[in-house]
Each structure stands twice: as structure tokens, then as C-alpha cells.
Amino acid sequence: MINLFKPEQAYVLGDPELDVIGSREKLAQWRFRKVGPAWVKIGRKVTYLGVDLNTYISANRTDPNKEAAK
């Protein structure tokens, strides 16, 4: 698994680390459409768990060598 994010950390909107995934607006669009990484909403605060972000990145990884073998 790819570990770009600390698995034990929670990231809130505005944290610069989330820019790796997408802009604040893009993340809002994804939440509305129910796509993208898993999130937790506590009241009005949206939080992304590091473990969920790492899982999302790993699931969306493309290996060009694997694609060429087909």
C-alpha cells in the first residue's frame, strides 16, 4: 500500500496535504457525487482519515507495465 499520508492522522479541509488529492472544491464535488476518498463528517467539519486517503490512492494506482502486458 502507498503511504503518502500518516495513517493515524486525521486531515481537515484546508490542510495543505489534501492538495495532493484535489482542491477543496473538487473534494466537495466528489462528496456530493459520493465518489473519491472516504470521509467523516462531525457536525459541519469534514475530516479525511490518513488510512482512507492511502487506500484511495492505492486503489487508483495505474501500472503502465501491467497494462502493456495485456
URFEN-V985879 format. One record per residue. RES is the residue in three letters. OMEGA is omega as a letter, one per 20 degrees, with the letter a starting at -180 (* if undefined). D_CENTER is the distance of its C-alpha to the mean C-alpha in Angstrom with 1 decimal. Layout:
res = {RES	RES}
omega = {OMEGA	OMEGA}
d_center = {D_CENTER	D_CENTER}
//
This chain:
res = {MET	ILE	ASN	LEU	PHE	LYS	PRO	GLU	GLN	ALA	TYR	VAL	LEU	GLY	ASP	PRO	GLU	LEU	ASP	VAL	ILE	GLY	SER	ARG	GLU	LYS	LEU	ALA	GLN	TRP	ARG	PHE	ARG	LYS	VAL	GLY	PRO	ALA	TRP	VAL	LYS	ILE	GLY	ARG	LYS	VAL	THR	TYR	LEU	GLY	VAL	ASP	LEU	ASN	THR	TYR	ILE	SER	ALA	ASN	ARG	THR	ASP	PRO	ASN	LYS	GLU	ALA	ALA	LYS}
omega = {r	r	r	a	r	a	a	a	r	a	r	r	a	r	a	r	a	r	r	a	a	r	r	r	r	r	r	r	a	r	r	a	a	r	r	a	r	r	r	r	r	a	r	a	r	a	r	r	a	r	r	r	r	r	r	a	r	a	a	r	r	r	a	r	r	r	a	a	a	*}
d_center = {13.4	11.7	11.4	10.0	9.3	12.1	11.8	14.3	12.9	11.6	10.0	11.6	11.7	13.7	12.5	12.8	10.1	7.5	9.6	8.3	5.4	8.1	11.1	11.8	13.6	11.2	8.7	12.0	13.1	10.3	11.1	14.7	14.5	12.6	10.1	6.4	4.2	7.1	8.5	12.0	14.6	17.6	20.3	18.9	16.2	12.6	10.7	7.3	8.6	8.1	9.1	6.6	3.7	6.7	7.7	5.3	6.3	9.7	10.1	9.9	12.2	15.5	18.7	21.5	24.1	23.3	23.5	26.9	28.4	28.5}
//
